[in-house]
Amino acid sequence: MRLLWVLLAVALIGGIYFYQNPDFRDRIEDLSSEAGLSKKTAHVYKWQNDRGEWQITDQLPPEGTDYEILNYREDLNVLPLPPQLGGEP
């Protein structure tokens, strides 16, 4: 019975630590993702072409082009609204 209480206390303390330290939580998510235990994140690049049109691709833009890296979780399936439809540029 004492072992059960010790395990419960350790689990409670670990849960509190995990909740209050988002950096630790991110590291655990990264490790579990690499091990195939959690949802993956897609990395895409957002940049403007020569005509000023926004591009979102999984390939790096041409060299010398300013770009932003966007991360999307596999389980969310949501992309930003394109600027032509009222989204942010």
Buried (B, 14 or more C-beta within 10 A) or exposed (E): EEEEEEEEEEEEEEEEEEEEEEEEEEEBBEEEBEEEEBEEBEEBBBBBEEEEEBBBEEEEBEEEEEBEEEEBEEEEEEEEEEEEEEEEE
